[in-house]
Amino acid sequence: MKHLNFSKIEIEETQRRKGIFIGQDFPKDHEKHGWKIDQSVKNIIQTSKEICREFHFSPHLILKVELEDNAIISEGIKDKLLAFGLKIIDEESKELMVLFSEDIDIPEFLAGLEKYKSGEIATKHVIHKDLFNIIKSITPWDSSDRTQNLNMYQGKNYYDVYLWIFDTYQENIEKVSEIKTELIKHNIRVCDFYVSTSVVVLRIHALAEEIDIIKKNPLVYQIQNIPDYSIARSKAIEEKEIQISDIEFDDSRLDPAKSASICVIDSGIFKGHPLFQGVIGDSKVFIGTGETNDHDNVGHGTMVASICAYGDISKDKIYKPEIYIMNAKVHDGGYISEFNLCMSELEDNEIRLSFEQQNLLVEIYERNFGLDEISKNKEFSNFSIDQKEFIKVIVSRYLGIYEKLIPNQMKEIVEYFYRNYGCRIYNLSQGDSKQIFAGGKPNAWSCVVDELQHKYDILFVVSSGNYHPELDMPVEKIQESYPVFFLQNDNARIIEPANSALSLTVGSIATGNVPVLYQNDNITPIPITCRDELSTLTRVGYGTNKSIKPDLLYYGGDRHIDNRFNLNFSEHPNRGLSVLAFNNKITGSLFQFHFGSSFAAPYISHLAAKLINKYPEISMNTVRALLAYSAEVPPQIINRFSSLFENYEPQDIAQIFQRNHQGNIIFDKKRILCYTAGYGVPDIEQVLDSENNRVTLYSDIVDDEEKLAPDTFHIYEVPILQEFRQAKGKKIIEIVLAYNPEVRKTRIDYLGTIMNFELIRGKSFEEVYQVYSTQSGRETDDKADLFEKKFRCDCKIVGKEIRNKGTLQKMRFEFSTDGSNYGDNYYIVVNSIKKWSDKKQGYSLVASLEAEAEIEIYQKIESRVKQQVRRRVRR
């Protein structure tokens, strides 16, 4: 039975709610405090002028302003700063903002500061007291701020230079043009750049001493090493027991006009695999050169693509594809230097170069020589003309392979496959292993992925990344430390872009605990995990804004300890512990085994595509919501952590997993489960269909006139039938909210709008409307203004404090007794809270009613929700 669509209540004469103002006062000795600010600012101005003169930069001023604790940057203060010639270009936190001025002398600001210092009175207060009293200190944004966590290397290397972000796209374009001019003056090569309202970044090819110049430029926010694609590279065990003649293949279900597609952003795909016949819709290379070879040389992309296409791969099943795969090749097996990639291919072709010849190639890759140097330089005189031309072809293949920024790759991929084929699902089993997310603001990769999901109706499915516990502890400690090491080691956290706020992030669980031994094996594999437990290799959250990450889990397999000689945490897959997928070899077997979160994510992409095939009209917000609705945390994970609570003290784990209860530090059990297992493992039957005793409703708000304006709310009526209320056993109501707001890196609040919801019972519509119309877009509950606790359905699994942080929110409410006292209807209130975006917000709401008893409620609920609900309220 198909899921049912239901609508929000149409309310006549609703009124917009206004935000509340909170006053603030920070008493200061204005003369002494003003003098301190004055000296700090003048010193920064003098230093900035000296730097600009030395390096011939355009004179700009950047001020890092630390505010008093709990100070509020009101709109009035922002207007005053603008009048002083200062613009807020970043809000690092609630206590730190960064100001920019085109006029390095900022005369208006200093004149206003003089009035404050002198105690000049306007009406009742010292002039500009509201601004200067909230300032604790002013310091420069200097080179150390710009080079946090930057690793410098000898010779020329690629670096990503982030710029400050301004209010408009045009301003950002102008600043990029300005800094490109500055860099050209210093002979620094700009390879690529990306400009949007959420992130601005340039990729450069530069020497270490040239970075010393760049890090002083006032337009530069930060300099970072380029992202390093993180994929599992160990050689897979080949499965040789089946031939193509033993498999039934039928592609008749593929329909170019109707079938959903998944774009696999990876190392390429082996398109010659017989089970990909007719399945690959299009293939394109998005590497920084003119490279057109879309073949998968490492096997990773082929395995990912096979799971996207078929879901769980089984060597004995009938293959009937229903989903098209699009191939977007973005790398060739991870980040390896251009020179090393070239040398590897030359050696594969049995071409050996001398030390001097290799040095010449290094000079070519550093852009000191052109390709013609191979033809004319005497060092290559031992090669024939044809050999030289062949060497030039190989050298050129990797020349500039890393010049294209990942944001531009992502943008070009989406625009190509979305516009040409309407592709809405993008599988990204990739990550930057050097960028472990430890809170704060996301980097360019995550920002652009979120930006694209807001702009287009698309979904990125991202793997959590692979963790290596053997790097943090001796191998013999891994088994006894599992799973507490997830809660102790910061290195186990998710990596960019798994922290993306709008994507579905997928962690890995184990496929089994019975290794398969071969006749020639002389080892005893020691598994650490059992089926349905977290893989030792998965990564855990939280995500951006401390949201629940990973969102979902699926089978990615696991490693094992090899006790052949000394204990070794084996990278070698074992059939009993690994995932089966397609091989990328032209000769040999059709299948291979492997492990990693990379192979958990594509199954979720597969489910998302199956949803689109069945419900082609739904938005990707609804796809996210239905996947989360169907998910459940395996009891094996819950049991593992329950035993952990008995054997460890709360102080043994990271602070994020603790909480203070009546003065005592205890385990935050809900947060531990949410940040390790998310909402759990989706169930394909629940995702796709309702049943007689389990009815799923969804509301897809996509039209502009239907979207939710900032600081307003929608109300939905959920029919609670008598048969449902009085059914024997447990009754379950699940609600999921998914939305895709604007994002911006340089705001305190990364999300432009935040949303939440409440499930209310035992109250009339009029009572619900009147109470929630007084909430004024507040983020937190004012218990005096809301209903008593018994009328607000509480979630036993995830608390609102955790749930409301993300753009995918789920609650589960259960009751066993007759709920007749609470009436025939429950009400869902969907609330929007403006942070900085004025846009109306689209979203999806899913509500499910399920009874343990075998009752038939589907048709009655279908009849109820088909009736248009309209209510009139008093203003």
N, C-alpha and C positions, 0 to 999 in steps of 0.2 A: 504494500500500500504506500502511495506517495505521501511525503510530508505535506502538511496543509499550510496555506498562507493565511495569516491573520493580520488585521489592521489596527493601528492606533485609534484611540477614541477621538473623533472629530469634536473639538471644543470650540464653541462660539464665543467670541470676544475674550480670548485670553490676552493677558497683558504681559509685557516684558518686565522682568524683575531687575531691579537696580542693585548694583554692588554696594557694599557697606564701606564706610570710611573709618579707619582706625587712627586715632590721633597718636602723636609721638612727641616726646620731649627729652632732650639730652642736655641738661644744664652745663654750660661751659663758661670759663673766663674768656670772653671774646677777644680781648686784646692779646693775651698770652697765646691762646689757641690760634688766632689769626696770624700772629707772627710766625709760629711754627709752620703753618701751611704755606705762608708767603715765602719763607726761606727754602722749603722743599721744592716748591714749584720753580722758583728762580734758578736754583741749582740745576734742575732737570732741563730747563730751557737753555741754559748756558752749555751744558754737556751735549744736548741735542744739536745745537748750532755747530759745535766743534766737529761732531761726527759727520754732519751733513756737508760741512766745508771740506773735510778730509777726503770723503769718498764721493763728493759731488752728487749727493742725493738731493732730491727736492726736499725743502725744509718742511717737515711735518712734526707735530708734537703728539706723543702718546703718554698718557698719565694713568698709572694704576692706582685706583682710589679704594682704600680700605674703609669700610663703613662701620659704625658702631653696631654691636650685636642687636638684632631685632629691628634695625632701622628699615624704613620702607622708602623705596624710590618712587614717589608719587608722580602722577602726570605733571603736576605743577613744577616739581623739581626738574623733570626732564625738559619742560618748556624753558625753565630758567637757564639751564645749562646750554640749550640751543641759543638763547639770547646772548649768552656769554661767548658764543663762538665755539662751543664744545659739543661734541656728539657722542652719545653712548654707542660704542661699537661692540662691546662684549659685556655680558654679565656672568662672570665666572661662577659666582655664588651669590647668596643673598647678602653677603658681607663684602663683596669685591666686584667693582665695575671698572671698565677700561674706557677712557675718554680719548677722543681724537680731535685735533684741530688743524685746519689748513693754515691758519696763521700761527706761526710758532711763538709769537710774542703774547698771544691771548690778552690784549689790552682790556677788553671788557670784563673778563674774569678777574684780573688783578685790580681793576677799578672797583668792582663790587666787593672784593676782599678788603680793600682799603676802608670802605664804608663800614664793613663789619668790624674791622680792627678798631676803628675810631669810636665805635659805639653809637653811630648815628641812628636815631630813632625814627621809625615810620609808624604812625599810629601808636601802638602799645609796645612793639618789640623792636629789637635791633634789626636793621636791614639785613636781609639774607640769612638770618639766624636759622631758618628752616633748612637751608642747604649746608652751611658750614658747620653747624652743630652736629650733624650726623656723620661728618667726616672724621675718621680716626687718624688716618695718615695718607700721604700721597708720595708714591715712589715711581721710578721709571720702570717701564717694561723693557728689560735689558736682555743682553745676549744669553744669560743663563736661563731666562724664561723661554727663549726661542729655541734652545737646544736641549731641552729636557729629554733624557733617555736616548740621545742621538749617538750612534756609533760611527766613528770616523775611520776611513780606510785609506791606505796608500793608493796613489794613482787616481785616475778619474773614476768616479762612481756616480750612480744615479741617486738622487735625493728628491723628496717631495717637499715643496715649500708652500706652506699654508699662509694665506694672507688674511688680514682683518676683513670682516664682512660688513658691508654698509647696508643702508636701508633698502636700496633699490638695485635691481639688476644692472642698470646703466652705470651707477656709481661703481659697482664692482668691476665692470668692464673697463672703465676709465683707469682704475687703480692697477689692473692687470697690465694695461697698455703702458702705464707709467713705469712700473717695475721692470717690464721687459726692456724698455729703453735704458733703464739704469744698468741692467745686467749686460746688455750688449756693449755698453761703455767699457765694461770690465772683461769683455770677451768670454762671458759665461753663456753657455748654450742652453736655450730653453727648448726642450724637446716637445712638450705638450702642455696644455693648460685646460682647466675646467672651471666654468663660472656658473653659479646659480645664486639664488637668494639664501641658500642654506650652507653652502661651502664654496670656497675659492681656493684652488690649489694649482701649482705649476710643478712639472717634473723637469729637473735640470740634470745636466751631465757636467760634473765639476770636480776640481781638485780640492783637497782639504783646506788649503790656504784661501781658496775662493769662497769657501763656506764662511771663513772668518769675516769676509766682506758682507756677505748676505745677512748674517746674523745681527748686523748692526743697523740694517735698513728698517726705518720706522713702520713701513707697510707690512712687514713680516710678522706673522703671529707665531708660527713654529716651523721648525725644520725637522723632518723625520726621515728615517730610512724607508725605502720603498717596501710595500707589502711583499711578504714571502708566502706564496701559496703553500698551504700545508695539506699534503695528501699522504696516504699510506703507500709506501713504495716497495714493500717486501714482495718477493716473487711468490706467486700463488701456486698451490698444489693443483695440478691439472687433473681433470676428471676424464678418464679415457674409456669409460665403460659403455658409451652410447654413441651411435652414429646418426647422421641426419636422416637416413632411411628408416630409422626406428621411431621418428617423431612425426606426428600429424600436425601439419601447418595449414591454417586457413585464414586468409586475410580479407575475407568477404565482408567482415563487419566494419572495415575501415571505410569511411565516407568523407571525402574531402570537404563536403558542404556541412557536415554535422559533427564529425569526430573531434574531440578536444585534442590539443597538442601540448607538449611539454618541451620547453627549451632547456637543454642540458648544457650548462656553462662549465666547461671542463677541459680536459686534455685532448679532445677530439673523440671520434667514434670510428670503430672498424666497421665501415658500411658494408663490407663484403661478407659479414656474418650471415649465414642463410636464414636465420630467424629474424633478421632485420629487413628482409626482402619486402619492399613496399612500405616499410614502417618509417623510414627516414624521410621526412617531408622536405627539408632543405638543410644545407650545410654551408657554413661560412666561417672564415678565419678572422679573428679580431685581435691578432697580435700586432705589435707596433710597426712591423715591416710590411713589405708587399708579399709576404709569405701566403701561399694559397694551398699548401699541403694540409688538408684537414684530417689526415689519418691519426689514429691514436697510437703513439709509439710506446706508451707505458702501460696501457690497459685499464687505467682508472676510469676514464670517461666511458669506455665501452661497458664496463661493469655497471656503472651508475645508470647509463641509458637503458640497459636491459631490465633493471628493476623498475625504472620509470615506466617502461612499456608494458611489463607483464606482472609487476608486483612480486610476490614470493615466487622465486624461480625453483622449479622442481624438474629434475631430469626426466621424469616419467609422465609428464602431463601433456595434454593437447595444447598447442599454441595457437590461440585465436586473438590476435591483437585488435584492440579497439581504440588505441591512442597513437597519434602521430608523434614522432620525436624530431625535434629540431636540434641541430648540432652547432653550437657556438664554441669554437676552439679559442681559448685564451692563453694557453701555455702548453708546454711540452713536458710536463712532469714536475713542475715546481720551479723555484727560482735557482737557476745555476747561471753563472756568469756567461756572457756571450762567448768569450774566449774558450771557456771549458766546454761549452756545447759544441763549438766548432771543432775543437781538438778531438772530442769524442767521435764525431762523425768522420773526421779525417782518418782516425785510427780504425774505425769500422771498415773503411775503404782501403785499408792497408797503406795509407800515406803517412810516412814518418818524417817529421820535421826536426831540423837541428835546433839547438838553443837559440842561435841567431835568427833563424827563420821564425821561431815562435815569438821572439821579441818584436819582430816586424809586425806580426799579426796583432800583438798587444797595442802597438802604435796605431794600427788601423782602427782597432776598436776604441781607442781613446781619441779618434778623429784627428790625429796628427798627420796621418797619411791617407791617401785615397786608395781604392782597390787597384788602380793601375800600377801601384808600387810593386805588386806581385809580378807583373809582366816585365817591368824594366829594371828591378833591383837585382844586382849581381848575386845576392844571397840565394836566389831561386834559379840560378843558372843550371843546376843539376836536373831540373824538370823540363820536359818538352813543352811546346806551346799548348798542346791539347791538355796536358796535365795542369799547367798554370791556369788555363781557362776553367778547368774542373774545380781547382782549389778556390778560384775567385767566386764560383757559383756557391760553394759551401760557405765560404766566409761571408758572402753577401746575405745568405739565408738568415744568419743570426745578427747581422749588423742592424742595430736599432730595435731589437726584438722587445726591449723593455722601455722604449721611449713613450709608449702610450700609457696614459694614466688609467688606473682601474675605473674611476668615475666615468671617463669617456668610453671605456669598453662597455660598462654596464648600460650607459645611455644609448650607445649605438646598437647594442644587442637588442634592447627592448624596442627601440624605434624601428629597427629592421623587421623583427619577427612579429611585433604587435601590429604594425601598420600593414605589412604585406600578407600576414596570415591570421591575424586576430589572436595570436598566441597569448595566453593569460597566465600561464604557470611557468616559473623559472626555477629550475633546480640548481642550487649553488652548494655543492658538496666541497666547499673550499673554505679557507680561512687564512688569516695571517698569524702564524704561530708565534711571532715576536710581539704581537699586540694582544696580550692577555687583558681582558676587561676587568678593571678594578674599581669601577664606579666612575662618576664624572660624566663628561660628554663624549659621545661617540666620535670616531674619526670619519674621514671622507667616505670610505667604503660603505659604512653603515648609513651615513647621512644620505648618500645618493640612492641607495637601495630604498630607504624610506621615502625619499622625495619622489622617486618613480612610482612607488605604490600609491602615493597620494594623488599624483597627477593622472595616472592611468588606472583602470580597473584590473590590476594584475596582482599576482602573489609570488613572492620569493619564498622558497622553502630552503632553509639553510641548515647545514650540519653544525653540531655544537663544537666540533673540533676534536682532535685526539690527544689524550693526556698520556704522559709517560711516567708512571709512579716510580720506576726504577731510577729516575734522575733525582728523586727527592729522598730516597730511602734505600737501604740494602735490599736485594731481592728477597732474602729470607724473611724480611719484615713485611713484605707486601701482603701476604695471606693473612697474617694476624692483625694488620692495620686496616684491612678492608672492612667496612666502607668508610671508617672514620677519617681516612686520609683526604676524602673529598671535602671534609669540613675543617681541615687543618691547614692545607696547603693552598696558598694563593695561586700557585702554578696550575691548579686543577680547574680554574675558572674558565668560562667560555672565552673564545677569542673573536676578534673582529672578523666578519660582520655578524656573528651569531647574536650579538647584543642589539641588533636592529629592532626598533620598537614595533614595526608593522609587519615584519616577516614572521613565518612559523619556524621556530628553531627546534631542531630535533636531536635528542640525545639517544644513546645506544643502550640496549639491554642484551643480555647473553642469550644465545640460541640453545645452549645445552651444557652439560657438564660431563659428557661421556666421550672422551677423545677416541678417534678411530686410529688403530695401530695397523701398520703394514708389515708384511713378512720381513722386509729388510730393515725395519726400525729397531734400533737398539737403545731406544730412549723410553722413559716413562713420563709422558706429559702429566703435569699436575695442574688441573684446572682450579681456579680460585672461585669462580662464580657458578651458580646454577641457572638453569633456564628462568627467564623473567626477572632476574636480578640485574642491577646496573652493571654494565660492562666496566671492567677496571680502566678501560681506555676512554670512557666518555668524559665529558666536561660538564661542570655544573654552573649555576647562576650565582648572582642575579643578573638581570639585564639593565638596559637604560632606564633611569628613574626608579631603580630597584624593583623593576617589574619581574613577574614570574618568567623565568627562563631556566631550562628549555621549556617550550610550550608543550611538546609531545615527546613520546618515546617510540622507538621500534627496534626490531632485531638488527643489530650490527655485528654480532659475534663478539668474540673476545680472544685474548692471547692466553698463553699458559706458561708455566714454569718448566723449563727443560732441565732435568737433573742428570743429563748424560755425563758431564764432567763436573765442573763447578756449576752451582745453580745459575741459571740464566733465564731472564724474562723473555721468552722467545717471540721474535717477530715472525716466525715461520707459522703460517696458518695450519690448523688441523681441521679435517673434515667435520669432526663432531662438534667443533666449537665455532665454525666459521659460516659465512654466508655464501650461497651459490649464485653465480651470475655468469655472463657470457665472457668468453675468451677473446682476446684481440689478435690472436695469431692466425695467419693465413693457413698455415699447416698445423696439424695437431688436433687437440680436443676442441669441442664446442663450448665447454664450460670450464670454470675455474672457481676456486674457493678463495675467500679473503675475509678480512674483518675491518671494522672501523665505523665511526659515526657517519662517514661518507656513504655507507650503504644502508643506513637507517633512513636518512632524509628522502631518498628517491621513492621509497614505498609510500611516504606521506604525499609526495607529488603525484604518485599513481592514484591514490585515493581521491585527491583533489580533482584530477582529470575525470575519474569515474563519476564524481558528483556533477561536473559540468556536462558530461554526456547525458546524464539522467535529468538534470534540471538546468538546461542551457540558459535560462533567463536570469539565474541568480548572480549576485555580485560576489566578488572575492571575499568581502566581509562575511557574507553568509557561508561561504565555503569554510572559512576559518572557524566560524561559530559552530557549524555542524560537526566539524572534525573534533573540536574541543568538547562539544556536548557528548559525543560517543565515547570519549576517552575515560579510562579508569586506571588508577595506579595499581599495579599488580600487588597482591597481598605479600608476595615474596619480598618485595622492596620494603613494605611496611614492617614486616617481621624482622628483617635484617637491622633496620634502624631501631626497632624496639629493643632488640638485644644490646645494641650499642648504648642505649640509655641506661642499661643496667651495669655496664662495665666501665663507663667513663664518667668523668665529672664535667659539668657545663664549662668549667674553666679550661678544659682540654681542647675546646674547639674555638673557631673564630667568633668574634663578637657578633657578627651579623646573624649567627645561628643561636644566639642567647637572647634571653629577655629577663627583665627585672619583674619579679612577682612579689609584691609586698616586702620589698627590701632584700629579697634573695635572688641570686642569679640562677636561672633554671634553663633547661633546654627549650628552645622555641620549636616545638615539634612540627607545627604547621609550616613554619618557614623552612625548616629542614626538608620536609617532603616537597614543598613547592619549588624550592631552588635546586633540587636534585632530580625530581621526577616530573615536574610540571603538572599537567592535568592527566598524564599517563599515556596508555596505549589505546589508540582508536579501535573501534570495532566496526568492521566493514558493513555488517548487517544493519547496525543502528545508524551508521552514517547515511546509508542509502534509502532505508525504508522505515515506515512506521508499522505498527501491528495493532491488533484489536485492543490489547490492554496496554499499549505503549504508543502514545500519540505525540508527534512532534509538530509544533507550529513554528513558523518563521515569518518575520516581517523584514522586508528589504527596503530600506529608505535610501533611494538613489536619485529621485527627481528633486530639482532645486526647490520647488514649491513645498515639498514634503520634508526637506531636511530641517534639522533642529538648529534654531538660532542660538547664539551665545547667551548663556544665563537664562535659558528657558527649559521647559520639560515637556515630555510626552507621557501619556498614560495609556496602558493597555489593559484590557479586561481578559482574564483567564477563566474560562468556564469550569467550575468545580461541580461536576455532576453528582447527584445523589448516589449513583452506582459506584462512583469513584470514592466518594467520602466514606461510604459504609462498607466498602470491600474489605474482606478479611486480609490480615497481614499488613505488610509495609506498603505505604504509598509514597511515591517519590516525585517531587517537582524539581526540575532542573532548569535554570535560566542561564543563557550565555549572551553576552554583549560583545560585539566586535566593531571597531571603528578605525578610520584611517586619517588622522588629522594632519595639518601642516606641521612641518618640523623646521627648526632653525638651530644651528650649532651655537650661536653666540647669544643665546638667551638663557636666563636662569632656568626657565622651564623650556626644555627641548620641544615639548609638544605644545602647539598653539592653542589647542582646546583639550580639556580632559572631560571624561564622561564617567558616570556610574549609574547604578540602578538599585532599587529597593523592591522587595515583594511584600505587599501589604495584604492582610486578611482581616476579616471581621469589621470592616468599615465600608461605608457607602462611597460611591464615586465622589459625591459632593464633599464629603469630609476629607477624602484624599486630596482633592484639588485644592481646597481652601488651606490645608496645612502646608502642602508643598509649594504653593504660590508665595508663601512667606519666606522661603529659604534663601532667596537672593543670590543664587549661584554659589552658595557656600560649599567648601570642600569637606568640612567636617560636620558631624551631626551636633546640633544644639538640642540636647535631650529635652530641654524645657519646651521646645517648639514642636517636637515630633511626637508620634504616637508612643504609647507604652510599649515596652519590649515584646509583650505577648502578641501584639498586632503586627510586628515586623518580623517576618520569617528569618530565622537565623540560620547561617550555614555552618555546619559542624566540621567541614573539611578545610575551607579556606576563609580566613577572616577578611573583613572588608578593608582593613588597613593594608593588607598584602594585595588583595584582589584588585583594588581600585588604582593601583600603580600602573597597570598595563593597558594596552589597547585591546586585549582579549581577556574578558572577565567571565568567570563561571561560578555559580553557586548551586548547591544541592541541598534541598530541604526535605526532610523525611518526617512522617508521622504514622502512627499505627492505630490510634483511637479514632472513633467517629468524629469527623471535623465539622459536624453540622452547626455547631455553635458559631462558626465563623462565616456562615453564609454560602451563597451559590457562586460567588465570584471573588477571586483574588485580583489584585491590581498591581501591575508592574509600573513603577515610575522610573522613566529614563531621564536622567538629569545631565545638562550640559553646563560646563563652567569655563568661562573665557579666561585664558591666560594672556595671550597677546594677539591671537588671530581673530579677525572680525568675520571670517567666513562661516556660513551655515554648514553644519556637519552632517554628512551621511553616515549611516550605520546599519547594522543588522542585529536583530533580536531573535533569539531562539528560545522557545519555552516547550518543555516536555512534561507530559503527565504519564506516569507509569505505575501500575498496580502489580503486586506480586501474584494476586489471584487472577485466574483466567476469566476476566470480564470483557465484555464487548462495549467499548465506548467510542470507537473511532467514528462511526457514522453519526452519532449524536453530536459529538464535538464538531464534526465537519459541518453539520447543519447550523450549529450555533455561530461559528466563526464566519459563515457566509453572510450573515446578517450585518449590514453596515451599522456601526455603533456611533451614535451622535449624542452629545450631551450639551445642555445649555447651563451656564453658571452665571452667578451674579458677580459683577465686577467689584 
